[in-house]
């Protein structure tokens, strides 16, 4: 009976973790697309403020795509860790990383604010505001994930 309860609990965690993995995979694609857009906006603008802004926004998009990829890897490791002692250690490390990523995203949101303020291109501003909204959503998602019942 105990093993059945454990398997059901593990299955529930697996479904939740799988949903998180799918969500983060979609987020990685979004930030990759933002990066491509900002590269496009920066073409033909070399050595100008608009090129610098596009480059900064590309960097924010790229860094967050990498963060989301790291989150996906960490959740995959968590999903595959069955030993209770190991799982506890993994959960501690993952929660610390998520907290760190959340703080970095807060800095990125501020950078996007500065870039939106400084750009003269409406398309850059609109895309940056969309990315900023997705950054806030990502930050909220990371802050909401609780891996253990402690």
N, C-alpha and C positions, 0 to 999 in steps of 0.2 A: 504494500500500500504506500509506504514512504517513497519508494522508487517511482511509483506512478505520479505522485504529487510533485516530486522533483522534476520528472520529465515534462509534466504539464507546465510547471513554472518555467523551466528552461525553454519550452516551446513558445510560451508567451513572451519571454525576453527575446527569443530569436526573431519573432514576428516584429516586435517593436524595433529591434536593432536593424532588421532588414529594411523597415520603413525609413529609419534614420539614414541608412546607407543610400537608399534611393533619393531621398531628399538632398543629401550632400552631393551626390553625383550630378543632380540637376543644377545645384548651386555652382559646382565647378565649371559646368558648361556655360552658365551665365557669365561668370567672371572671365572666362576665356573669350567669350564674345565681346564683352566690354573692352578687353585688351585689344582685340582686333580693331574695334571701332576707333579707339583712341590713337592707334597707329595710323589709321586712315586719316583721321582729323589732322594729325601732325605732318602729313606729307606736304611738301611744297612750302613749309613754314620754317625752314631751318634758320637757326640763329635769331629767333623771334620769341617774344613772350608767349604767343599762342603755341609754338612748338614746345616750349618748356612746360606749359600747362598740360598739353596732350601727353608729354612724356611722363610727367608726374602722375597723371591719371592712369596711364598704362601701367606704371609701377604699382600703384594701389591695386589695380585689377589683377595683375600677375601675382603679387604677394598673397592676395586673398584666394586666388585659385590654388596656390601652393598650400595655404593653410587648410583649405577645404579638403585637398588631397590627403594631407596629414591627418585630419580628423577622420576621414574615411578609413585610413590605415589603422588608426588607433581603435576605432570601433570594430573593425574586423578582428584585430588582436583580442579585444575584449570578448567578442562573440565566441572566439575559439579557445578561450581560457576557461577550463572546467574545474581545475583544482581550486577549492575555496581559498586557500592561503595565497596562491598565485593571483587569483582573481581580485582579492582585496588589494594586493600590491599594485596590480595593473590599474585598478579603479582609482587609486590615489594618484598615480602618475598622470592618468588621463584627465582627471578633474583639474589637476594643477596646470596641465597644458591648455585645457579649454579656458581656464581663467586667464592665462597669459594671452591666448589668442584674442579673447574678448577685450582685454586692455589694448592690444595692438590695433584692433578694429576701431576702438574709440579714437585713437590717434589718427587713423586713416579717415574717419568721418570728418574730423576737424580739417585735415588736409583738403578733402574734397570741398568743404565749405569755402576755404580760401581760394581754391581754383575756380569755383563757380563765380565767386565774387570778382575775380580778376579777368576772366575770359570775356572776349567781345563777340564770340561766336555762339549764337543761340543753340545750334546743334550740339556743341560741346557741353554747354550748360545743361541742356535737357538730358543728355545721356549721363552726365555726371550726377544729376539729381536722381535719376533712376538707379544708378549704381549705389548712391548713398542710401537710398531706401532699402536696397538689397543688403547693404552692409549692416544696417540696423536690424533687419530681419535675421541675418546670420548671427549677429551678436546676441539677440534675444534667444535664438535657438540654442546657441552654445550655453548661455546662462541658464536655460531651462532644463538641460540634460542632467539628470541625477542617475548615476550608474548603480549605486548601492542603496540599501534601505537603512543605512546607519543614521 
